[in-house]
Amino acid sequence: NAGVTQTPKFQVLKTGQSMTLQCAQDMNHNSMYWYRQDPGMGLRLIYYSASEGTTDKGEVPNGYNVSRLNKREFSLRLESAAPSQTSVYFCASSEPQGFSYEQYFGPGTRLTVT
Amino acid sequence: RKEVEQDPGPFNVPEGATVAFNCTYSNSASQSFFWYRQDCRKEPKLLMSVYSSGNEDGRFTAQLNRASQYISLLIRDSKLSDSATYLCVVNTYLGNQGGKLIFGQGTELSVKP
C-alpha cells in the first residue's frame, strides 16, 4: 500500500496563478483533510471531508477550494495564488473508530508563491 | 490564546538524558489526545495516543490530566534518533464525521552525542 500520496512535491507559482494539489489514499478511509504548515504556527486545517460527497471548512479556508472527487481522492485548489499561501501543504486521511484514531499524512507539497 | 500550546523549545540534550514535553489545551470538550513526531521536512506520524490512565511504550511515557487540561510526554534514555519535532495533538470528536485534530506548534528536540 502506498498510503497517502500527494502531487506535486514542489511547486513555484507567480502571484495570481492557479493550481490544484492532488491527494489520494488507498486505505479505504472515509475522512480526508488538507492542512498547511508554517514556521511557528503548527499545522492548521484548511478543509476536510468527513465522507465522500461532503466537505467542510477548517480553520483557514480563505483562498482555497476543495473537491472530494471520490472516496480515494481529495484535491485542493488555489484559484489566485498569493505570497501568503507560501507554505507546506499536507493531506491526511483517517477512519474514525470511536474516540481515538490516527490520521495518516502524505509527504507534503512545498509551495512557493512569488 | 491558542487551543493547544506547547513548550517553545528547542530542547538540546545529551544522549541518555530524560526529557519532558508539556502541553496544555483550552477546549474542555476535547476527547482524545496524541503525540505525533515530525522529522525535518517530513510528514507527521503518530507516536502514541494518550489515555487518562497514562500509557507507556518502551522509553516513552504519556500522561493526561483532564482536570488541568494538561498533557505530557517523557522520553527516557534519549537516543540520537529521537531528534525530531514533537507535536501535541488534541481531537474534538464529531460523531460519525470523524473529528478535528488541533495541533500544537511543536517542540524541537535535538539529542547530541
Chai-1 contact restraints between the chains, C-beta under 6 A:
chainA,res_idxA,chainB,res_idxB,connection_type,confidence,min_distance_angstrom,max_distance_angstrom,comment,restraint_id
A,S31,B,G98,contact,1.0,0.0,6.0,A-B,restraint_1
A,G40,B,Q105,contact,1.0,0.0,6.0,A-B,restraint_2
A,G42,B,F103,contact,1.0,0.0,6.0,A-B,restraint_3
A,G42,B,G104,contact,1.0,0.0,6.0,A-B,restraint_4
A,G42,B,Q105,contact,1.0,0.0,6.0,A-B,restraint_5
A,G42,B,G106,contact,1.0,0.0,6.0,A-B,restraint_6
A,L43,B,F103,contact,1.0,0.0,6.0,A-B,restraint_7
A,A50,B,Q97,contact,1.0,0.0,6.0,A-B,restraint_8
A,A50,B,G98,contact,1.0,0.0,6.0,A-B,restraint_9
A,F90,B,E43,contact,1.0,0.0,6.0,A-B,restraint_10
A,P96,B,G98,contact,1.0,0.0,6.0,A-B,restraint_11
A,F99,B,Q31,contact,1.0,0.0,6.0,A-B,restraint_12
A,F99,B,S32,contact,1.0,0.0,6.0,A-B,restraint_13
A,F99,B,Y93,contact,1.0,0.0,6.0,A-B,restraint_14
A,S100,B,S32,contact,1.0,0.0,6.0,A-B,restraint_15
A,S100,B,S49,contact,1.0,0.0,6.0,A-B,restraint_16
A,E102,B,L46,contact,1.0,0.0,6.0,A-B,restraint_17
A,F105,B,E43,contact,1.0,0.0,6.0,A-B,restraint_18
A,F105,B,P44,contact,1.0,0.0,6.0,A-B,restraint_19
A,P107,B,E43,contact,1.0,0.0,6.0,A-B,restraint_20
A,G108,B,E43,contact,1.0,0.0,6.0,A-B,restraint_21
